[in-house]
Amino acid sequence: MKEFPQLRYSSQHGQLSYTRIGIIADKLLTRMIDWIRQKVVLVGLLFLLISSLGLNFWQFQKNQQLRQVGGIKVIGVIDGDTLVLEGKVRLRLRQVDAPELEYCRGKEAKEFLEKLVKNKVIFIKEKILDQKGRAMALVYLADGTLVNQEILARGLGRYHHDKTSVSSKLKTAFEQAKADQRGIFSPDCYQTEPSRPDCVIKGNIDRNNKKIKLYYLPSCAQYQFVIVEKDLGEQWFCSEQEAQKAGYRKAKTCR
């Protein structure tokens, strides 16, 4: 039987067998597969980036539309006088100072504010920054309800002196709540008599400097005029040692 000669590729630079061609083809194929994989990963990352940018742009447009009509949605409440708006921006109620959550009526103030504004669109007016750079404003609901006034009217915050177009209205609401002994002015928060007969020492915190804490014994000259306001963190003590341990010192009027 006649044998056919082995096929080979020849050139002036030499000969290249089919075996070597196969090896080169395998390498080219491997490189091509790696290149495709890299492109797939890049395309995936690019898709995620575009999706993220699109979502952020949509949220931005939505917020802009709300601001154009004067409103923005409340997505959370920190305490009785602080809101969280869309975009995770915090806003405090102007001329309102609600109790800290751990103080008397603190949790109640927060719960009331949540029911009033959470997941609703509010309208912001007379916005300013306080001394700490925090935004604060008058806050209205769509029906015209002034949120700042509602907190004060229920005795869930103190009136903070400031100049706004509704200062008189807010002050009146606060004073009426105090007269009616609502919220922080109820007997469980605003006290002149101890709930326990063995704990009669009154602890007071200076309004202008919270680091100044004084306690008064029944023998102190001003004792009968001292009021324990628990919404401010003030409290009763059973002994001088207990008061001192809490950071209080005896008032100078005491002998």
C-alpha positions, 0 to 999 in steps of 0.5 A: 500500500502506498504511504502518503507523506506527513503533511507539514507547513514549510517556509523559509524560516523553518517548518511548523508541525501540526502539533505546535499549531495545536499548542498555539491554538490552545493558548490563544483559546485560553487567552480569549476565554480569560479576556471574555471573563474579564469583560463579563466582570467589567460589564457586571460592575458597570451595570451595578454602577449604572443601577446605583446612579439611576436609583440615586438620581431618582431619589434626588429628583423625588426630593427636588419635586417635594422641595419645589412644592415646599414639602419633604417626607419624614422617614424617622424620629429621633426624639420628641423634637428631632426628625429625620427627613428623606436623604437622612437629614436631621431637623429639629423643631424650632422653639421646642426642647423636648425631654431626653428619652431617659427623662420624664415624658421623654419616650412619650414625646417621641411616640407622639411626634412619630404618630404626628409626622412619620411617613408624612410630607411636612412643610418647613418654614423659617429654617435656621441653624442653632449654635451647634450648626444643627438645622431647626425650623417651624414644621407644618403638616399638609392640613396646616397643623403646626407640629411645634405647637402640638408638642408644646400644647400637650406639655411634651416640651419646653418653650425655647425663646426665639424670634419667629412669626409664631413665637406668641402662639407657641409661648401661649401653648406652652403656658397653657400646658403648664397651667393645666399640668399636662405632660412634663408639668404633671405631678409625676414630673413636676414635684415639690413634695417627695414621693417617698418620705425618707427621700427629701433632698432636692436635686437641681440642675442649673439652666445655663450650665448643666455641669452645676448641680446643687442639692437642698436639704429641708433645713436650707433657706430656699428649700420650699421654693425648689422644684424638682423637674424630672424632665430636665433630669433633676431628682430626689435623694435619700442622703447627701452621700447619694446626691454627691455620688450623682455629681451634686454639691450642697447649695451655698444657702444651706447651713 
